[in-house]
Amino acid sequence: MKKIVLLLLPMFFALLGFNEKNNFIVSGTITNNSGNVVPFATVKVKDGSQMVSADLHGYYQIKVPNQNAALVFAALGYETLEEKIKGRATVNVTMLPLAGNMNEITASGYDKKPELRIKTVPPAMGKSTFAYQQSQDYNDD
């Protein structure tokens, strides 16, 4: 009997180490001031490493270290919002659009590289030899 207790006691303490009492799950929906959902917004635990993205419908679910933590919500075109959990399991938030003109967005890219076209290889050359030619429509100005 003593051997059984000695074998079970370390297993009991090991299970206590995996206890998730300190973790609290919070979920909710992120909307804007018009009532429309804000898809793919980022939700992060303030001063923590936990971070998730909302889905297409603005729904998120995140594991926080305690019930007094604060969440930081961020999305492109919206002001960053910080909300304290205060023991709530559901935290729905409304994000406000950034002040300013979002019509003035500049996108830049890279120039097109030359396209290589493979010519037909005569059967006498074999499969290991290829000839290529630079595309004629590429202009190196």
Buried (B, 14 or more C-beta within 10 A) or exposed (E): EEEEEEEEEEEEEEEEEEEEEEEBEBBBBBBBEEEEBBBBBBBBBEEBEBEBEBBEEBBBEBBBBEBEBBBBBBBEEBEEBEBEBEEEEEBEBBBEBEEEEEEEEEEEEEEEEEEEEEEEEEEEEEEEEEEEEEEEEEEEE
